[in-house]
Amino acid sequence: SSLARGGASGLWSSGGSNGKRRRRGSAYASVLAGHCRGTGSGALGASALATLHEWRVRSSDLPPASALLVHLGNRAALPPGGPAGCVSASLSCLAQTAHASSAAGDYASARDYSRRSAWLASRHGLVAERGRALLRLANVELDAADSHRSPLPEVERALPALLECISLAEGHGIGPLRSAAMVALARVHLGMGRAGRA
């Protein structure tokens, strides 16, 4: 998933040539598509669908990504696990919609979907999901600032969500979330011209 903007293992890493990474990514996408078809309504199918959507967005293959987003939305509307699966499916759909919106440069929508996701997770007591949504919101703010080559105040817009995310992660012992949030905090410090603190 898109916890720390790094995604699925070495798929988006800097190692290897672009052609080699694209072939590896295409093979990976084929396996995920098979899981989506083969597992149908299970948790593995939902996870494979979300990961495949993220891969399509990161590959700038937006028409198939849009179609996958429709499937994620259908899963949220009619979840396989009944009411218990509804929150999880909705959070997954909101996360991927925020990711796609941000990748398309629609930062206002990405912020909105990230805030909705944080609210929904909080309402159902899902601390880790709330933390991921807050981290996603902070990253959207940072991406928006980067895209506009904006002055200092826009970079600072990421701080409230980021500090809440770090506090949540530390308070509940969620190390990977804290680590990802610290990377985003380093981006904030760099954007503020504080390379030493980054």
N, C-alpha and C positions, 0 to 999 in steps of 0.2 A: 504494500500500500504506500501511500505517499507521506509517511511519517516524517522523514527527514530529507525529502526532496531527492533521495538517492534511489529509492525504489528497489527493484528486484535485483539483488546481488550485483554482478558485474555488468549487467546489461547496458547501463548508461555510463560505465566507467571510461576513463581516458585510455585504457590499454587497448592496443590493436588498431588496425586501420578502420576507416569508416565502413568500407565494404564488408569487412569481416564482422564488425559489430552488427551491421544491418542483417547479414545472413544469420548470425546467432540469434538476433532479435526476432527474425521471421520464424525460425524454428521454434523459439520459445512461444511465440504467439500461436503457432499451430497447435502446440501441446495444450496451451490454455484454452483455445477454442474447443479442442476435444473434450477437455474437462467440463466446459460450459454445457456442451451437448450431452455428454455421458452422465454427468452427475445431476443434471437438471435442477432439482429444487434444494439440494443439500447445501450445507455451509461451504463445502469445497467448491461447488458450482458458483455460489455467490462471490466467493473470494477470487476465483478464476475470472469471473466476469468483470469485477472491479479492476483487477490487475491488467487484464487485456485492454480495458478501456484506457487505463493510464498509459499503457504502452503505445496505444494508437495516438493519444494526445501528444505524448513526448516525441513520437515519430512524425508529427504534423500530418497525420493521416486522418483528417477531421470528419469526412463523411461517414466512415465506419465507426468512428468514435461517437458520433451523434446517434447512430443506430444502437450502439451498445448502451448509451445513456438512456434511451427509451426502454430497453430491457431492464436496466437498473430501476427506472421509475416504476415499471410494471411490478417488479419484485417488491418495491416499497408499498405499492397500493394493495397488492394481493400477496402478502408474504407466505412462503411455504410453511413456516412454523406457526401459523395463526397469529394471534395477538402478541405472543412472546417474540416472534420474529419480526414484527412490524417495526419496532424501534430500531433494531439492528439494520434492517433493510433500508429504512429511512435515513439513518446516519450514513450508510454506505453511499446511497444515492446523493445526499447532500454534499458529501466529501468529494465525490467524483464530479459533480456539477460545478462545485467551487474550483476544482482543479482545471476543468475544461474552460471555464470562464476566464480564469487567470491566464491560462495559456493563450487564449484568444485576445488578451488585452482588455477584457471587460472586467476591470478591477472592482467596480461598484457592485456588480452582481456577485463576484467572488467573495467580497466582504459580506454581503447579505447572506449568501449560503453558508459561509463559515460561522456567522453569528447565529443563524438558525440552528445549525448543528450543535454549537456550544450550548444554546438554550435547551434543546431537546435532551442532550446528554445530561445536563444539570438537573432537569426536571425528573429524570429517571434515575438519578444517583449514579451515573456512569462516569466516574472520576477520570479514568484513563481516556475515555472518548472525549470528554470535555477538554482535557489537556491537549489532545491531538487537534481538536477544533480550534483552540486558542493559538496553538502553534501554526496551524494553517492560516489563520487570520493574520498573525504577525508576518508570516512569509508573503502573504498577498500584499500587505502594506510595504514590505521591503521591495518586492518586485515592482510595485507601482512607482515607488520612489526611484528605483533603478531605471525604469523605462522612460521616465520624464527627466532624468538627470536633474532631479529637483534639488532645491536648497534643503538645508538642515531640518526644518520643521517637519517635512514629510517623512523623513527617516524616523523621527521620534514618534510618529503615530503608531509604530509597531510596539513601543514599550509597554503600554498597559496590558495588552493581551499576552505579551511575552513574559512579563514579570509575574502575572497571575499563573501562567503555565509553569514557570519555574517553581513557584511557591507550591502549586498542586503536586508537581512531580517530587519535590523534596519532602513534602508532608506525607506523601503516600508511598514513598520509596520506589518510584518508577524511574529507574536509572536511565534506560534508553530515551525516554521522553525528555528527561533533564539534559542529557547530552545533546540531543537535537536542538533543544531550546538554547543551550549555551552557544552552539554554532550560529544560530540566528542572532543571538546577542552580540557575538563578535562582528557580524555583518552590520549591526546597528552602530557599534563603536567605530568601525571603519568608515561608515557613512558620515559619522560625526567628526571625522578627522582625528580619531584617537587610536592610531595604529598600535601604540604601546599597550593599551588596555585590551585590544582585540586578541 
